[in-house]
Amino acid sequence: MIAQMSEYIDIGVNLTGSSFRDDLDQVIERAVRAGVGQMIVTGTDVEHSRNAVDLCARYPESLFSTAGVHPHHADEFSAQSIEALRELGKQACVVAIGECGLDFNRNFSTPENQRNAFEAQLELAAELGKPVFLHQRDAHDDFVAILKHARAQLSNAVAHCFTGTAAEVKDYLELDMYIGITGWVCDERRGQDLQQAVKEIPLDRVMLETDAPYLLPRDLKQTPVKSRRNEPCYLPHIAEVVSRYMGIDCEELERAALANTKRFFNI
């Protein structure tokens, strides 16, 4: 592995899935070469959260992780789930609880079960003193209402993979949240609201992520290493696009996002 100063930290990478099974060493090496010296592996259910911790043990210089249950899996959430997440959350490499939240776009789990799993994970994060790594899609009002009730007990919160509007940015800032931006901002079809919304994000509240292997930037000039697969090495490209819509120099965004990420996750 190449030793290189980290210019970026990718706060959301899904490295436990099958997309990266065959070439993970090379994926991480490409990221480090691109200045993405550290990455936070997303835990989406108990099994993948455990796998994320295992990856951190394999790549201790490059990886941290989260531990949580995504709203898609809320129907499977139980008392055993929260106990497993509690134990995982005590691991030094686990820097946040999540990915948790609400997703009423696809409703793979019932809204009631999503709310219950979300509230339980917020309580766990407060108990452990960990920040929360949050997901919201087509559930903004319910999401904000639940967070308003819990926010005073939480150490910190970030809206992961934010794709919303300037009005939603305002609601999140009122809750003293951070906002993670992905390559959705690079999409000329779906990303127009986000392109306007990033102008409202203060520099001390922005973080950067790829959500790899998802959301490959549509305007990426280089040919992807694997067709349609996003990788953390493309994070500098996302930063360039975000900085352009924010109307600031990319190096200024880079420095701010790095400082915010280190402070938020205590890394």
Secondary structure, DSSP 4 states (H G I P E B T S, - for coil): ------SEEEEEE-TTSGGGTTTHHHHHHHHHHTTEEEEEEPP-SHHHHHHHHHHHHHSTTTEEEEE---GGGGGG--HHHHHHHHHHHTSTTEEEEEEEEEETTT-SS-HHHHHHHHHHHHHHHHHHT--EEEEEES-HHHHHHHHHHHGGG-S-EEETT----HHHHHHHHHTT-EEEE-GGGG-TTT-HHHHHHGGGS-GGGEEE---BTS---TT--SPPSSTT---GGGHHHHHHHHHHHHTS-HHHHHHHHHHHHHHHHT-
